[in-house]
Amino acid sequence: MILKTKTRAQGGSVVATLPSEVARRLAVQAGQDLYWREAGPGSYLVTALDPAQTDALKAMEEAVDQYREVFDALSK
């Protein structure tokens, strides 16, 4: 899907309106934080998920995968 929006000046910033379809797919509402991660020259990845939380979840999943047998033994 490719969507086009226009930018406008607001104070010292340049802003763009998030199309309702994008807001719906990101599950965001007005006032909610969005996180911008550089994805290459002239490119950003925008997400509603806090990167610190997603990094922590990824680390937890890796630990569970690495020590699955230990966790299984401890659960018995």
C-alpha positions as CSV (number, residue, x, y, z in Angstrom):
1,M,0.0,0.0,0.0
2,I,1.3,3.4,-0.9
3,L,-0.3,6.5,0.6
4,K,0.6,10.1,0.0
5,T,0.3,13.0,2.6
6,K,1.4,16.6,2.5
7,T,3.6,18.2,5.1
8,R,2.9,21.6,6.7
9,A,4.7,23.9,9.1
10,Q,3.6,24.0,12.7
11,G,5.8,26.1,15.0
12,G,9.3,25.0,14.4
13,S,8.4,21.6,13.1
14,V,7.2,20.0,9.9
15,V,4.1,17.8,10.5
16,A,2.0,15.5,8.4
17,T,-1.4,14.1,9.2
18,L,-1.6,10.3,9.7
19,P,-4.2,8.9,7.3
20,S,-7.1,7.1,9.2
21,E,-6.2,3.8,7.5
22,V,-2.6,4.0,8.8
23,A,-3.8,4.9,12.3
24,R,-6.2,2.0,12.3
25,R,-3.5,-0.5,11.1
26,L,-1.0,0.9,13.7
27,A,-3.8,0.8,16.3
28,V,-2.9,4.4,17.4
29,Q,-5.1,7.2,18.7
30,A,-4.6,10.9,19.1
31,G,-2.0,11.8,21.7
32,Q,-0.2,8.4,21.5
33,D,3.5,8.2,21.0
34,L,5.0,7.0,17.7
35,Y,8.6,5.8,17.4
36,W,10.8,6.6,14.4
37,R,13.7,4.3,13.7
38,E,16.2,5.1,10.9
39,A,15.9,2.4,8.3
40,G,18.5,3.6,5.8
41,P,19.3,6.8,3.9
42,G,16.2,8.9,3.6
43,S,14.0,6.1,5.2
44,Y,12.4,5.6,8.6
45,L,10.4,2.8,10.2
46,V,7.4,4.2,12.1
47,T,5.9,2.1,14.9
48,A,3.6,2.4,17.8
49,L,5.6,-0.2,19.7
50,D,8.2,1.2,22.1
51,P,11.5,-0.1,20.8
52,A,12.8,-0.6,24.4
53,Q,9.9,-3.0,25.1
54,T,10.3,-4.8,21.8
55,D,14.0,-5.2,22.3
56,A,13.4,-6.6,25.8
57,L,10.7,-9.0,24.5
58,K,13.1,-10.2,21.8
59,A,15.9,-10.8,24.4
60,M,13.4,-12.7,26.6
61,E,12.3,-14.9,23.6
62,E,16.0,-15.6,22.8
63,A,16.7,-16.6,26.4
64,V,13.7,-18.9,26.5
65,D,14.8,-20.5,23.3
66,Q,18.3,-20.9,24.5
67,Y,17.4,-22.4,27.9
68,R,14.1,-24.2,26.9
69,E,15.3,-27.5,28.4
70,V,16.3,-25.9,31.7
71,F,12.9,-24.2,32.0
72,D,11.1,-27.5,31.1
73,A,13.1,-29.3,33.8
74,L,12.4,-26.6,36.4
75,S,8.7,-26.7,35.7
76,K,8.5,-30.4,36.7
